[in-house]
Amino acid sequence: MAALNYHHLHYFWAVAKEGNLTRAAAKLHVSQSALSTQIRQLERSIGQSLFVRAARTMQLTEAGRVALSYAETIFSTGDELLAVLRDEQAPGRQLLRIGAVATLSRNFQENFFRPLLTRDDVELALQSGSLQELLTRLRVHTLDLILSNQRVQATAEDPWRCRRIARQPVSLVGKPRGRRRAFRFPEDLDSVSLVLPGRNNDVRVGFDLLCRELDVRYRLRAEVDDMALLRLLARDSDSVALVPTVVVQDELRTGRLSAYCVVPNLFETFYAITVERQFEPPLLETLLSQSEEDVLGPSVVD
């Protein structure tokens, strides 16, 4: 058997991912005929048909599925190699790329990477975006780690490693109540206006479910996807916010806000997502070995 032509393998991989010769050719900036010729040469060299050509689609044969699995590993390792070599261009310094879901608490993020902030030998590259955008970057090793409040499941194609790093009860938080009696949940819900996470947030879903189970209604003033804005509204209005206390840790510490109560059986869970790779950045273990108290801070409830 002739030596494997990795240029041909890359063309095969592109077509297999697209499932369509025309789209793959456009992405690779080659003609369809040239692309088809390269794939036939690969098939001849390995002695197996990789595709069944049906109408406008390219369907993988059994051999094609095996080849795709190997190609995914080969090109993922190549991306990792480039990332590692780029990092080594700055002698004496380590680069760590961290992505965070855009709506995640900024306080939690800062708490998490705080151990590295005072190190002169470390450079941090911090990015935000949707979970799917960040997973795409993690897949090609332009990120080393993602912080998320959503769990992801590993697949054969995407061997994610999703590790729970912290879980915190969710509280109702507002301006100090002074001499008024302690807030009672759920009896006092109808006496305040609430600022809640958006309806797609797991915390909001759990809160609404709890209210239905308890047969209580609440007054909604605003629903906000972004935790930073939720924090501002809790601080600068007379509303009561539903948040993990890490979101408002500074305001609780200074007394500007007060945690009225912990909502029963309602939690925010924080995950660190990495991808299987041959060379783990050593800085990751420094961050992932932190305790929950390190990344969440002490709980403060009246």
C-alpha positions as CSV (number, residue, x, y, z in Angstrom):
1,M,0.0,0.0,0.0
2,A,1.3,3.5,-0.9
3,A,2.1,5.9,1.9
4,L,-0.9,7.9,3.1
5,N,-1.3,11.2,1.3
6,Y,-2.5,13.6,4.0
7,H,-3.5,16.3,1.5
8,H,-6.0,13.8,0.0
9,L,-7.1,12.8,3.5
10,H,-7.8,16.5,4.3
11,Y,-10.0,16.7,1.2
12,F,-11.8,13.5,2.3
13,W,-12.3,14.9,5.8
14,A,-13.8,18.2,4.4
15,V,-16.3,16.4,2.1
16,A,-17.3,14.0,4.9
17,K,-18.0,16.9,7.3
18,E,-20.0,18.8,4.7
19,G,-21.7,15.7,3.2
20,N,-21.8,17.6,-0.1
21,L,-19.1,17.9,-2.8
22,T,-20.1,21.3,-4.0
23,R,-20.0,22.9,-0.5
24,A,-16.7,21.3,0.3
25,A,-15.2,22.4,-2.9
26,A,-16.3,26.0,-2.2
27,K,-14.8,25.9,1.2
28,L,-11.5,24.5,0.0
29,H,-11.4,26.9,-3.0
30,V,-10.9,24.0,-5.5
31,S,-13.1,22.8,-8.4
32,Q,-15.5,19.9,-7.8
33,S,-13.7,17.8,-10.5
34,A,-10.3,18.3,-8.8
35,L,-11.8,17.4,-5.4
36,S,-13.5,14.3,-6.7
37,T,-10.2,13.2,-8.4
38,Q,-8.3,13.6,-5.1
39,I,-10.8,11.5,-3.2
40,R,-10.7,8.8,-5.9
41,Q,-6.9,8.7,-5.6
42,L,-7.2,8.3,-1.8
43,E,-9.7,5.4,-2.3
44,R,-7.4,3.7,-4.8
45,S,-4.4,4.1,-2.4
46,I,-6.2,2.4,0.5
47,G,-8.2,-0.1,-1.6
48,Q,-11.6,0.9,-0.2
49,S,-14.6,3.0,-1.3
50,L,-15.1,5.8,1.2
51,F,-18.4,7.3,-0.1
52,V,-21.6,6.2,-1.7
53,R,-22.6,8.9,-4.1
54,A,-26.4,9.5,-3.8
55,A,-28.1,12.3,-5.6
56,R,-26.4,15.5,-4.3
57,T,-25.0,14.0,-1.1
58,M,-21.9,12.0,-0.3
59,Q,-22.8,9.2,2.2
60,L,-20.0,7.5,4.1
61,T,-19.4,3.8,3.7
62,E,-18.4,1.7,6.7
63,A,-14.7,2.2,5.6
64,G,-15.5,5.9,5.3
65,R,-16.7,6.1,8.8
66,V,-13.6,4.4,10.1
67,A,-11.4,6.8,8.0
68,L,-13.3,9.8,9.3
69,S,-12.7,8.8,12.9
70,Y,-8.9,8.6,12.2
71,A,-9.0,11.8,10.3
72,E,-10.7,13.7,13.1
73,T,-7.9,12.5,15.5
74,I,-5.1,13.4,13.0
75,F,-6.3,16.9,12.3
76,S,-7.2,17.6,15.9
77,T,-3.7,16.6,17.0
78,G,-2.3,18.8,14.3
79,D,-4.3,21.8,15.6
80,E,-3.0,21.0,19.1
81,L,0.6,20.8,17.8
82,L,0.3,24.3,16.3
83,A,-1.2,25.7,19.5
84,V,1.5,24.2,21.6
85,L,4.3,25.5,19.3
86,R,2.8,29.0,19.2
87,D,2.7,29.0,23.0
88,E,6.4,28.1,23.2
89,Q,7.4,31.1,21.1
90,A,7.5,33.2,24.2
91,P,10.2,31.7,26.4
92,G,9.5,31.7,30.1
93,R,5.8,32.6,29.7
94,Q,2.8,30.3,29.7
95,L,-0.3,31.2,27.7
96,L,-3.7,30.0,28.9
97,R,-6.8,30.6,26.8
98,I,-10.1,30.6,28.8
99,G,-13.5,31.1,27.3
100,A,-16.6,31.8,29.3
101,V,-20.3,31.7,28.4
102,A,-21.3,35.4,27.9
103,T,-24.0,35.3,30.6
104,L,-21.8,33.7,33.3
105,S,-21.1,35.7,36.5
106,R,-18.1,38.0,36.1
107,N,-17.3,37.5,39.8
108,F,-17.2,33.8,39.4
109,Q,-14.8,34.1,36.4
110,E,-12.5,36.4,38.2
111,N,-12.5,34.2,41.3
112,F,-11.6,31.2,39.2
113,F,-8.6,32.6,37.4
114,R,-7.4,34.8,40.3
115,P,-4.5,32.5,41.3
116,L,-2.8,33.3,38.0
117,L,-3.4,37.1,38.0
118,T,-0.2,37.9,40.1
119,R,2.1,35.6,38.2
120,D,4.6,37.3,35.9
121,D,5.1,34.1,33.9
122,V,1.5,33.7,32.9
123,E,-0.5,35.4,30.1
124,L,-4.2,35.0,30.1
125,A,-6.4,35.2,26.9
126,L,-10.0,35.6,28.0
127,Q,-12.9,35.3,25.6
128,S,-16.7,35.2,25.8
129,G,-19.4,33.9,23.6
130,S,-22.2,31.4,23.3
131,L,-21.5,27.9,24.4
132,Q,-21.6,26.6,20.8
133,E,-19.2,29.3,19.7
134,L,-16.7,28.5,22.5
135,L,-17.0,24.7,21.9
136,T,-16.0,25.3,18.2
137,R,-12.9,27.1,19.4
138,L,-12.1,24.4,22.0
139,R,-12.4,21.7,19.3
140,V,-9.6,23.3,17.3
141,H,-7.5,24.1,20.4
142,T,-7.8,27.9,20.2
143,L,-9.2,27.6,23.7
144,D,-7.8,25.5,26.6
145,L,-10.8,25.7,28.8
146,I,-14.5,26.8,28.9
147,L,-16.3,28.0,32.0
148,S,-20.1,27.3,31.7
149,N,-23.2,26.9,33.8
150,Q,-24.4,24.2,31.2
151,R,-23.2,20.7,31.1
152,V,-22.1,19.2,27.8
153,Q,-22.0,15.5,26.9
154,A,-19.0,13.9,25.2
155,T,-19.5,12.1,21.9
156,A,-17.2,10.0,19.8
157,E,-16.6,13.0,17.6
158,D,-16.2,15.5,20.4
159,P,-14.6,14.0,23.5
160,W,-15.5,16.8,25.9
161,R,-14.4,16.6,29.5
162,C,-17.0,18.3,31.5
163,R,-16.1,18.7,35.2
164,R,-18.3,20.2,37.9
165,I,-16.2,22.8,39.8
166,A,-18.8,24.4,42.0
167,R,-22.4,24.5,42.9
168,Q,-24.1,27.3,44.9
169,P,-27.6,27.7,46.2
170,V,-29.6,30.6,44.6
171,S,-30.8,33.4,46.8
172,L,-33.3,36.3,46.7
173,V,-31.2,39.4,47.1
174,G,-32.2,43.1,47.6
175,K,-31.5,46.2,49.5
176,P,-31.2,45.8,53.3
177,R,-34.5,45.5,55.0
178,G,-33.5,47.5,58.1
179,R,-35.8,46.9,61.0
180,R,-38.4,45.1,59.0
181,R,-39.0,41.4,59.9
182,A,-37.0,38.8,58.1
183,F,-38.2,37.9,54.6
184,R,-40.4,34.8,54.5
185,F,-40.3,32.5,51.5
186,P,-42.7,32.0,49.7
187,E,-45.2,34.1,51.8
188,D,-43.6,37.4,51.0
189,L,-43.0,36.9,47.3
190,D,-46.1,38.9,46.4
191,S,-44.9,41.9,48.3
192,V,-41.8,42.6,46.2
193,S,-41.0,43.1,42.5
194,L,-38.6,40.5,41.1
195,V,-35.7,40.7,38.6
196,L,-35.2,37.2,37.2
197,P,-32.8,35.5,34.8
198,G,-34.2,34.9,31.3
199,R,-36.7,32.1,30.7
200,N,-34.1,29.8,29.0
201,N,-31.9,30.0,32.1
202,D,-32.0,26.7,34.2
203,V,-32.3,28.8,37.4
204,R,-35.3,30.6,36.1
205,V,-36.9,27.3,34.9
206,G,-36.4,25.8,38.4
207,F,-37.8,28.9,40.1
208,D,-40.9,28.9,38.0
209,L,-41.4,25.2,38.6
210,L,-41.1,25.7,42.4
211,C,-43.6,28.6,42.3
212,R,-46.1,26.4,40.5
213,E,-45.6,23.6,42.9
214,L,-46.1,26.0,45.8
215,D,-49.1,27.6,44.0
216,V,-47.6,31.1,44.5
217,R,-47.4,34.0,42.1
218,Y,-44.8,36.7,41.9
219,R,-44.5,40.2,40.4
220,L,-42.0,40.4,37.6
221,R,-40.3,43.7,36.9
222,A,-37.6,42.5,34.5
223,E,-36.0,39.4,33.1
224,V,-32.3,39.6,32.2
225,D,-30.0,37.1,30.5
226,D,-26.8,38.8,31.5
227,M,-25.7,38.3,35.2
228,A,-23.7,41.6,35.2
229,L,-26.9,43.6,34.3
230,L,-28.9,41.5,36.9
231,R,-26.4,42.6,39.5
232,L,-26.8,46.3,38.6
233,L,-30.5,46.1,38.7
234,A,-30.4,44.5,42.1
235,R,-28.1,47.2,43.4
236,D,-29.6,50.2,41.8
237,S,-33.4,49.5,42.0
238,D,-35.8,48.5,44.7
239,S,-36.3,45.1,43.1
240,V,-35.3,41.8,44.5
241,A,-33.1,39.6,42.3
242,L,-32.8,35.9,42.0
243,V,-29.1,35.1,41.8
244,P,-26.3,32.9,43.1
245,T,-24.6,35.0,45.8
246,V,-21.3,35.0,43.9
247,V,-22.9,37.3,41.4
248,V,-23.3,40.0,44.1
249,Q,-20.5,39.0,46.4
250,D,-19.0,42.6,46.7
251,E,-22.4,44.2,47.4
252,L,-23.1,41.6,50.1
253,R,-19.7,42.1,51.7
254,T,-20.1,45.9,51.9
255,G,-23.8,45.7,53.0
256,R,-25.1,47.5,50.0
257,L,-27.2,44.4,49.3
258,S,-28.6,41.7,51.6
259,A,-29.5,38.1,50.9
260,Y,-33.1,37.7,52.0
261,C,-33.3,33.9,51.8
262,V,-31.9,30.9,50.1
263,V,-34.5,29.4,47.7
264,P,-35.0,25.8,48.6
265,N,-33.6,23.1,46.2
266,L,-32.5,25.6,43.6
267,F,-28.8,25.7,42.6
268,E,-26.5,27.2,40.0
269,T,-23.8,24.7,38.9
270,F,-20.6,25.8,37.3
271,Y,-18.6,23.6,34.9
272,A,-15.1,23.5,33.4
273,I,-15.1,22.0,30.0
274,T,-11.9,20.8,28.3
275,V,-11.3,18.5,25.4
276,E,-9.2,15.3,25.3
277,R,-5.7,16.1,24.2
278,Q,-2.2,14.7,24.4
279,F,-0.6,17.7,26.2
280,E,-2.5,19.3,29.0
281,P,-1.4,22.9,29.8
282,P,0.0,22.5,33.4
283,L,-1.8,25.7,34.4
284,L,-5.1,23.9,34.1
285,E,-4.5,21.8,37.2
286,T,-3.7,24.9,39.2
287,L,-7.1,26.2,38.4
288,L,-9.1,23.0,38.6
289,S,-7.7,22.0,42.0
290,Q,-9.3,25.0,43.7
291,S,-12.0,24.4,46.3
292,E,-15.6,25.6,45.9
293,E,-15.1,28.2,48.6
294,D,-12.1,29.6,46.5
295,V,-14.3,30.2,43.5
296,L,-17.6,31.1,45.2
297,G,-16.5,33.0,48.3
298,P,-18.3,32.7,51.6
299,S,-22.1,32.6,51.6
300,V,-23.9,35.6,53.2
301,V,-27.6,35.3,54.1
302,D,-29.5,37.3,56.7
